[in-house]
Amino acid sequence: MEYRQQVPEVVGMLQKEVAERLAAPPGSKTYGILSVLLQAYYEVRYCFTVPPEVFIPPPQVQSAVVHLLRNETQALACDERKFFTVVKVAFQQRRKTLRNALKGLARPGQGLEAAIFDRRAETLSVNEFVALTNFFFDSKAL
């Protein structure tokens, strides 16, 4: 992520479960912090599974090939560090609604009545996380 400006494309083989997390769309069980942070700057495509028998010695896990292609996003429409904070806090309590998971980020008097706060973190897109970041940290977003 730090070198995204210098790395326009990556093809790599990872443990299958990690590859699935990277490429997971919003709403899936495997969608999480890694998915959101990586998909903010890359189009992630799960290419194919590599079975253990093709390796010597065979590992205990399956592998998968993923393809990351830099998207057009040069900078998020919010502060990147604060975006990372919102994403991480939202997913720390995965089973809770955003209202409960993110209430610690709210300023005094900042209401969390909007419908988005009834949802869970795994249902939000990257753009919705950007909007939440601006809501919590941009005084103009009130």
N, C-alpha and C positions, 0 to 999 in steps of 0.2 A: 504494500500500500504506500509506503514512504516513497518508493521509486516509481510510482505510476506514470510520471511524466516521461521517464526514460524507458519504460517497459510497455510498449504498445500491444504486445501479444505474448501469451504464454500457453504452451501445451505441456501438460505434466501428468504423471501417473501417481496416484495417491491411493490410500486405503479407500475402498468403495464407500464406506459410510461418510467419510470426510468429503469425498467428491459429491455425494448426494446432497450434503449440507450446503456446499458452495453453490450448487445449481438449483436448489429448491426454490420454488415460487412462493409468494405469499399465500398463506392458507394451508400449506402442507405441514405435516408433523415435523419434518426435518429443517424447516425454515427457522433460522435463528440469527444470532449476532453476526457470525461469519457471512451468512448469506447477504444480509443487509449491507454490511460494510463493504464487501467486495462488489456487490451488484450496483453500488452507488457509482462506481467508476469503470466497471467492466461488464460486458455481456458474457455470461458464463454458460457454457454448453457442456452437458454430460455427453461424452462421445460413445464410449463402450466399456463393458466390463472385461477384465482380464482374469481368467481363472487361475487358481494357485498352481495347477499342474504344468503351466508353461514355464515355471521357475524351477531351478535346481539349487538347493532343495526347495520344495514347495512351502510357502508360508502358510500360516494358519488362517489367513484372511484373504478375501478377494480384493483385487485392485480395480481401479477404473482410470480411464483417461479423460481429462477435462481440457477444454479449450477456453481460454480467457482472451477476449478481444476488447481493447480499450474503447469505451464509448465516447460520446461527444462531450461529456461533462468535464469541463476544465476546473470548475470550482462549484461546490454546493451553494445553494441560495441561503446558506446559514453558516454560522461559525462551525468549522469542522470538528474541533475538540468538543464543543457542546453537543454536536450531533452524536458523536461517539458516546458521550455520557448518557444522553437520552435513550439511545438504542440499548446500551448495556443495562441501564436501570430498568427499562421496560421488560427486558427478557430475564432479569434476575428472579422475578416472581412470575414465571410463565403462566401459571394457572389463574392469576388474578387479572381483573380488568385493568385497563390503563388508569382508570380513576384511582384505584388503590395502589397500583405499582408506582405511579408517578407523582402521587400527592406530596411527596417530600421535595419535589422540585418547584412546587407552586409557591408563589409569593403570597403574603397575607392579602386576603381579599380577592385573589385570582380564582374565579370560579371554574370548576371542571364539569360544567353541565352539558357541554356539547356532546352529541351522539357518539363521536369518535372515542370518548372516554369509557363507553360501555363495551368497547371491543377489547380483544386481547392482542398482545404484541405480534404474534405470528400471523395476524390477518392484515397488517399494514404494509403498504408499499414503501419504497425508499422515499418517494415524494411526500407521503404522509408523515414519515419520520422527520423530514425537513420542516414541514409545516408545524409539527409539534415542537421542534427545537425553537423555531421562531416564536411560537406561542409562549414558551416558558422563558426565553432569554432576550427577546426583542421587545423593547418597551412600546414600539409602534404596533405590535401585533395584538395588543390588548383590546 
